[in-house]
Amino acid sequence: MTTDRPVRLGRCFSALGIALAAWFLGVVAATILFEPTSSVVVVGPVAAAEEVSAAEEGAIIDIRPGYVRVASLQKGFVRQLYAHGAWLVWPMVDAGCAGLLS
C-alpha cells in the first residue's frame, strides 16, 4: 500500500505539467494566430524587436532586462517577431498582474 502513494503523486504532477504546457502553448498559438492585443511582450534578442518595430511601423514601448514591450497595429507583426528571432511573444494586457511589471 505504501508504494501506491508515490505513483499517485507522480501522476498528479504529470497531469499538472501537461495542463500547464497545454495552456502555455495555447496562449502562444492564440497570440500568433489572432494577435489579440496590439501590444506584446517579447522575450529574446532586442534586435528582433527593433527590426520588426521599424519595418512594421511599430514602436518599442519599454526595454527591460529579459524582455521588450512592443506595439504595432499592423497584422502579422507577431509572426515577424518570431521570424526575426524572438524566443517568446506574449500578449500584454493593461490591467491585472501585468500592471505590476511597470
HUPE-V545781 format. One line per field, one symbol per residue. phi: phi as a letter, one per 20 degrees, with the letter a starting at -180 (. if undefined). burial: I if it has 16 or more other ideal C-beta (glycine too) atoms within 10 Angstrom, else O. Layout:
phi->???
burial->???
This chain:
phi->.feffffffffffffffffffffffffffffffdlfcedcdddqffgffffffffeldbeebdcfnbceccbeffnfffffffeofebccfddecmffffff
burial->OOOOOOOOOOOOOOOOOOOOOOOOOOOIOOIOOOIOOOIIIIOIOOOIIIIIIOOIOIOIOOOOOOIIIIIIOOOOIIIIIIOIOIOOIIIIOOOOOOOOOO
